[in-house]
């Protein structure tokens, strides 16, 4: 009795050559639908599943492989007497190799305006069933879901007459990953259609982009995965030049891009260790970058610069004057790109359009925290002007600018801004006065006449008092402390205007 291989694939690359080799190695090929036609047209000796089952494909192909003569042939334990007796009794022949990849559900739902009906018709039923059956019985059956494994399977059959058990176990593991990923995509799609945000059971489907040289530190192994459907942000950047991105590069670049998304006007964002070192807006991207650089020429060194306009020659000439890890922009003029490429190791990323809200995930020991992303916009109609003095129009513009930035600074966070540029940033302290002092110290003389944004309320009036001494003229903060009255009194004494947003922007 010849050995049998069942082949039914949506990804057709390499399958004809693989099937021909199996023919030559003595395997009888069973197939269905489009795969059968392709193999037949290319001279492969192949028979239809319906010839095995003695039952036709029905319901537009919805039912074709869900049959005991298929699943019995896959699931029989070959060294169990009663299993082999059952095969013989029911005229079922064992199937030794299963080569399947599934209906293109991912590709279908990635299309614009795809209907629910079209998506449903691209949910594979028989394929996952056969894959899982073969993987469960890996001691006797070889299951292949990835064309990259064709060569290994053929090499072992040529050498040993069969695949090695350790290879079959590896392929079975890969097969269960394939079906789990597939089912997760379907679940996510249906969950979205039903508007279910936080279900009792949650899964996320991601696919590997690359293995990293190491993680946050050299002793940590790491890899980068992306959402296979909603590809945006750092995951969809095109690298135009430079060394391979590291774990920290990707993490830091993501922080820069998320902050950059806050601005419609020309903006430059410089980040280091996921925190902004400086941010600026201007009438053009060249001036925005210069302002951002001059705001903190020390911290920007070795950092990441993200720009939301095409980089021209003048901007490129400024960017190459210092050492930067990464430059990100939506596009680069040809001459500008050549200038940047003179820096051999500078990573140049082209940021593509498109932005989709996604969950914010935080891993904890033994679990995962899932929340909406912090996407809330400032509603000027809901602002509370709580001091005797109101902000001037210019102060108001700087307050709104600083509020956008402080949202992306690790808590506790304080941002000082003046004329559309950050002049001081206080990052990630365990109380609120320390980041205030840090930001004022960084700003130096520029603190006078600047505005202050805080990501959370003031538990004490000390922040306002420090701001008054530094010459800060306006403050934006959430409000809501039981000691708000003390901070308001301090602001009135110092001639500071203060507004409450009613919105907190913790970032941990």
C-alpha positions in Angstrom: 0.0 0.0 0.0 1.6 3.3 -1.1 2.0 6.1 1.5 -0.5 8.9 1.2 -0.1 12.7 1.3 -3.2 15.0 1.5 -2.5 18.4 0.0 -4.8 21.4 0.0 -3.2 24.9 0.2 -4.2 28.5 -0.4 -0.5 29.5 -0.6 0.6 27.7 -3.7 4.3 28.7 -3.8 6.5 25.6 -4.1 3.6 23.1 -3.9 3.9 21.7 -7.4 7.6 20.9 -6.9 7.0 19.5 -3.5 4.1 17.2 -4.7 6.2 16.0 -7.7 9.1 15.0 -5.3 6.6 13.1 -3.1 5.3 11.3 -6.2 8.9 10.3 -7.0 9.3 9.1 -3.4 6.3 6.8 -3.8 3.6 8.9 -2.2 0.0 8.9 -3.5 -1.3 12.5 -3.6 -4.8 13.3 -2.5 -6.1 16.8 -3.1 -9.2 19.1 -3.4 -10.5 22.0 -5.4 -8.0 24.5 -6.8 -5.0 22.6 -5.5 -6.1 19.5 -7.3 -6.4 21.4 -10.5 -3.0 23.0 -10.2 -1.3 19.7 -9.4 -3.1 17.9 -12.2 -2.2 20.6 -14.8 1.4 20.4 -13.8 1.7 16.6 -14.3 1.4 15.5 -10.7 -0.2 12.1 -10.2 -3.1 13.2 -8.0 -6.5 11.9 -7.0 -9.5 13.8 -5.7 -10.7 13.5 -2.0 -14.1 12.5 -3.3 -12.5 9.3 -4.8 -11.3 8.4 -1.3 -14.5 9.3 0.5 -16.8 8.1 -2.3 -18.8 11.2 -1.6 -18.9 14.4 -3.7 -18.0 17.9 -2.6 -21.3 19.6 -1.7 -22.6 23.0 -0.6 -20.1 25.0 -2.8 -17.2 23.0 -1.3 -18.2 23.7 2.3 -18.3 19.9 2.9 -15.6 17.8 1.3 -13.0 16.6 3.8 -15.1 16.2 6.9 -15.4 12.4 6.5 -14.4 9.3 8.5 -12.2 8.1 5.6 -10.1 11.2 5.9 -10.1 11.7 9.7 -9.9 8.0 10.4 -6.8 7.9 8.2 -5.3 10.8 10.1 -6.2 9.9 13.7 -5.5 6.1 13.7 -2.8 5.1 16.2 -0.7 2.8 14.0 0.6 0.5 16.7 -2.8 0.1 18.3 -4.4 -3.1 17.1 -8.0 -2.0 17.5 -7.4 1.2 15.6 -5.8 -0.7 12.7 -8.6 -3.2 12.8 -11.2 -0.4 12.5 -9.4 1.0 9.5 -9.5 -2.4 7.8 -13.1 -3.0 8.7 -14.2 0.4 7.2 -11.9 0.4 4.2 -9.9 3.4 5.5 -6.3 3.8 4.5 -3.8 5.8 6.7 -2.7 9.2 5.6 0.9 9.9 6.3 1.4 13.6 5.4 -0.9 16.5 5.5 0.0 19.7 3.7 -2.5 22.4 4.4 -2.6 26.2 4.8 -5.9 27.8 5.3 -8.4 30.0 3.5 -7.1 33.6 3.2 -9.2 35.0 6.1 -6.5 37.5 7.1 -6.2 38.8 3.5 -10.0 39.0 3.2 -10.6 41.1 6.3 -7.6 43.3 5.4 -9.5 44.5 2.3 -11.4 47.8 2.6 -15.2 47.5 3.0 -15.2 43.7 3.1 -18.7 42.4 4.0 -19.4 40.1 6.9 -20.7 37.5 4.4 -17.4 37.5 2.4 -15.4 37.2 5.6 -17.5 34.3 6.8 -17.1 32.4 3.4 -13.3 32.6 4.0 -13.4 30.9 7.3 -11.9 27.4 6.8 -13.5 24.5 8.6 -12.1 21.3 7.1 -8.6 22.7 6.9 -8.2 23.4 10.7 -9.8 20.0 11.5 -7.3 18.1 9.4 -4.4 20.1 10.6 -5.4 19.5 14.3 -6.0 15.8 13.7 -2.6 15.3 12.0 -0.9 17.4 14.7 -2.6 15.4 17.5 -1.3 12.2 15.8 2.2 13.6 15.1 3.8 10.3 16.2 2.6 8.9 12.9 1.6 11.8 10.7 3.6 14.7 9.3 1.7 18.0 9.2 3.1 20.9 7.1 1.5 24.3 7.2 4.5 26.4 6.1 6.1 26.2 2.6 9.5 26.9 4.3 9.3 23.4 5.7 8.9 21.5 2.4 12.7 21.1 2.0 13.3 19.7 5.4 10.5 17.1 5.1 11.8 16.0 1.7 15.4 15.7 2.9 14.4 13.5 5.8 12.2 11.2 3.7 15.1 10.8 1.2 17.5 10.1 4.0 15.4 7.9 6.4 12.4 6.9 4.4 10.2 9.0 6.7 10.4 12.2 8.8 12.0 12.0 12.3 9.7 12.1 15.3 11.3 15.2 16.7 10.6 16.9 13.3 7.0 15.8 13.4 6.6 17.1 16.9 8.1 20.5 15.9 5.8 20.6 12.8 2.8 19.7 15.0 3.7 22.6 17.4 3.9 24.9 14.4 0.5 23.6 13.2 -1.3 24.3 16.4 0.2 27.8 16.3 -1.1 28.2 12.8 -4.7 27.3 13.7 -4.6 29.2 17.0 -3.5 32.4 15.1 -6.2 31.8 12.5 -8.9 31.3 15.2 -7.7 34.4 17.1 -8.1 36.5 13.9 -11.7 35.2 13.5 -12.4 35.9 17.2 -11.0 39.4 17.0 -13.0 40.1 13.9 -16.3 38.8 15.3 -15.6 40.5 18.7 -15.2 43.8 16.8 -18.4 43.3 14.8 -20.2 42.7 18.1 -18.6 45.7 19.9 -17.3 43.5 22.7 -14.4 45.4 24.3 -13.4 43.3 27.3 -14.7 39.7 26.9 -14.4 37.0 29.5 -11.7 35.4 27.3 -9.3 37.4 25.2 -6.7 36.5 22.6 -4.5 38.6 20.4 -3.0 37.4 17.1 0.4 38.7 16.2 3.0 37.5 13.7 6.7 37.7 13.9 8.5 40.5 12.1 12.0 39.5 13.2 14.2 38.1 15.9 16.2 40.8 17.7 19.9 40.6 18.5 18.8 41.0 22.1 16.2 42.7 24.2 16.4 45.7 26.5 19.8 44.4 27.7 22.3 42.1 26.0 21.5 39.2 28.3 17.8 39.2 27.2 16.5 37.4 24.2 13.7 39.1 22.2 11.6 39.3 19.0 9.4 41.8 17.4 5.8 40.9 16.4 3.1 43.0 14.6 -0.6 43.1 14.3 -1.3 41.3 11.0 -4.3 43.4 10.2 -4.0 46.8 11.7 -0.4 47.5 10.8 0.5 51.1 11.6 3.0 53.2 13.5 6.4 51.7 14.0 5.2 48.3 12.8 4.5 49.7 9.3 7.6 52.0 9.0 9.8 51.3 5.9 13.5 51.3 6.8 15.4 53.2 4.1 18.9 53.1 5.5 21.0 52.1 8.5 21.6 49.3 10.9 19.0 46.8 11.9 16.6 48.2 14.5 17.1 47.0 18.0 14.6 46.3 20.7 15.2 49.7 22.3 15.1 51.4 18.9 11.6 50.1 18.2 10.3 50.9 21.7 11.8 54.4 21.7 10.7 55.1 18.1 7.1 54.0 19.0 7.1 56.6 21.8 8.2 59.3 19.3 5.6 58.4 16.8 2.8 58.3 19.3 3.6 61.8 20.5 4.1 63.1 16.9 0.5 62.0 16.2 -0.7 64.7 18.5 0.2 67.5 16.1 -1.3 68.6 12.8 1.1 71.6 12.4 4.7 71.0 11.5 6.3 69.3 14.5 9.5 67.8 15.6 9.8 65.3 18.5 13.1 64.2 20.0 12.9 61.2 22.4 15.3 59.2 24.6 14.3 56.1 26.6 10.7 56.5 25.5 10.5 60.0 27.0 10.5 63.3 25.0 13.7 65.3 25.5 12.2 68.2 23.4 9.2 69.0 21.2 8.5 71.9 19.0 6.0 73.2 16.5 6.6 75.9 13.9 5.4 77.2 10.5 7.8 74.7 8.7 9.6 71.5 9.6 13.1 73.1 9.4 12.2 75.7 12.1 10.4 73.1 14.2 13.5 70.9 14.2 15.9 73.8 15.1 13.6 74.8 18.0 13.5 71.2 19.3 17.3 70.9 19.0 18.0 74.2 20.7 15.6 73.3 23.5 17.9 70.5 24.7 21.0 70.0 22.6 22.5 67.7 25.3 19.7 65.1 25.6 18.9 64.9 21.9 22.4 63.5 21.2 22.1 59.8 20.5 18.3 60.1 20.5 15.5 59.7 18.0 14.0 62.5 16.0 10.5 62.2 14.5 9.1 64.8 12.0 5.6 65.0 10.5 6.6 66.7 7.2 8.8 65.7 4.3 12.5 66.2 5.2 14.2 68.6 2.8 17.9 69.3 2.2 18.2 72.1 4.8 16.6 70.0 7.5 18.8 67.0 6.5 21.9 69.1 6.8 21.0 70.1 10.3 20.1 66.5 11.3 23.5 65.1 10.3 25.4 67.6 12.5 24.8 65.4 15.5 24.8 61.7 16.3 21.2 60.4 16.1 20.0 56.8 16.3 16.9 57.2 14.1 15.2 59.8 11.9 11.5 59.3 11.2 9.4 61.2 8.7 6.6 60.6 6.3 9.0 61.2 3.3 12.4 62.5 2.3 13.4 64.5 -0.7 16.0 62.7 -2.8 18.9 65.0 -2.0 17.9 65.0 1.7 18.0 61.2 1.8 21.5 61.1 0.2 22.7 63.6 2.8 21.3 61.5 5.7 22.7 58.2 4.1 26.2 59.6 4.5 25.7 58.6 8.2 26.4 54.9 7.7 24.6 53.7 10.8 21.8 56.2 11.0 18.5 54.4 10.8 16.1 56.2 8.5 12.4 55.3 8.7 9.6 56.3 6.4 6.4 56.6 8.4 3.3 55.5 6.4 -0.1 57.0 6.8 -2.8 55.3 8.8 -3.7 55.1 12.4 -6.1 52.8 14.2 -7.0 52.7 17.9 -5.7 49.6 19.6 -5.7 48.2 23.1 -2.9 49.3 25.4 -1.4 46.2 27.1 0.7 45.9 30.2 2.2 42.6 31.2 2.3 41.7 34.9 3.4 38.6 36.6 0.9 35.9 35.8 -1.4 38.1 33.9 -2.1 41.0 31.5 -3.7 44.4 32.0 -5.8 45.6 29.0 -7.1 49.1 28.6 -8.2 51.5 25.9 -5.4 53.7 24.6 -5.3 57.2 26.1 -6.9 58.9 23.1 -9.1 61.6 24.8 -8.9 65.1 23.3 -8.9 68.3 25.2 -12.4 69.9 25.1 -11.9 73.6 25.5 -15.6 74.0 26.4 -15.0 71.9 29.5 -12.0 73.8 30.8 -12.4 75.5 34.2 -10.7 78.8 34.6 -10.1 78.8 38.4 -7.9 81.8 39.1 -8.5 85.5 39.1 -6.3 85.9 36.1 -7.2 84.2 32.8 -4.5 83.0 30.3 -3.7 85.3 27.4 -4.4 83.9 23.9 -0.6 83.2 23.5 -0.4 81.5 26.9 -3.5 79.4 25.9 -1.7 78.2 22.8 1.3 77.2 24.8 -0.8 75.5 27.5 -2.6 73.4 24.8 0.8 72.5 23.3 2.3 71.6 26.7 -0.8 69.5 27.5 -0.2 67.4 24.4 3.4 66.7 25.4 2.8 66.0 29.1 0.5 63.2 28.1 3.5 61.3 26.7 5.9 61.9 29.6 6.3 59.2 32.2 4.5 60.0 35.4 4.9 62.0 37.6 5.4 64.5 34.7 5.8 68.2 34.4 6.3 70.1 31.1 7.3 73.8 30.6 6.7 75.3 27.3 7.1 78.7 25.6 6.5 79.9 22.0 5.6 76.4 20.8 8.6 74.6 22.2 9.4 72.7 25.4 11.9 74.4 27.6 11.9 72.0 30.5 10.6 68.4 31.0 10.5 66.7 34.4 10.2 62.9 34.1 9.0 60.0 36.2 9.5 61.1 39.8 7.8 59.7 42.9 6.4 63.0 43.9 5.3 66.1 41.9 7.7 68.7 43.2 10.8 66.9 42.0 9.9 66.8 38.3 8.8 70.5 38.7 12.3 71.4 40.1 13.9 69.3 37.4 12.0 71.0 34.6 12.7 74.5 36.0 16.4 73.7 36.4 16.5 72.5 32.8 14.7 75.6 31.5 17.0 78.0 33.4 16.2 81.6 32.3 13.7 80.3 29.8 11.4 79.3 32.6 10.4 83.0 33.0 7.3 83.6 30.9 6.8 79.9 30.2 3.7 77.8 31.0 3.5 74.6 33.0 1.5 71.4 32.3 1.1 68.6 34.9 -0.2 65.1 34.0 -2.1 64.9 37.4 -3.4 67.2 40.1 -1.3 69.0 42.8 -1.7 67.4 46.3 0.0 70.5 47.7 0.6 74.1 46.6 4.4 73.6 46.4 4.3 73.2 42.6 2.5 76.4 42.1 4.8 78.2 44.6 7.9 76.9 42.7 6.4 78.0 39.4 5.7 81.5 40.8 9.3 81.8 41.9 10.6 80.7 38.5 8.4 83.3 36.7 6.0 80.8 35.1 2.8 82.6 34.1 0.2 79.9 33.4 -0.6 76.4 34.5 -2.8 73.6 33.1 -3.6 70.6 35.3 -6.4 68.1 35.8 -7.6 69.5 39.2 -9.6 67.3 41.6 -7.3 67.4 44.7 -8.8 68.0 48.1 -6.2 70.8 48.3 -7.1 72.5 45.0 -8.1 75.6 47.0 -4.5 76.0 48.3 -3.0 75.7 44.8 -5.5 78.3 43.5 -4.7 80.7 46.3 -1.0 80.3 45.6 -1.6 80.9 41.9 -3.5 84.1 42.7 -0.8 85.3 45.0 1.8 84.7 42.3 -0.2 86.3 39.5 -0.5 82.9 37.7 -3.5 81.9 35.6 -4.5 78.3 36.1 -7.0 76.1 34.3 -8.4 72.6 35.2 -9.0 70.1 32.4 -10.7 67.4 34.5 -8.5 64.9 32.6 -5.6 63.0 34.0 -2.8 61.6 31.8 -0.9 59.1 34.0 1.7 57.2 31.9 3.6 54.4 33.7 
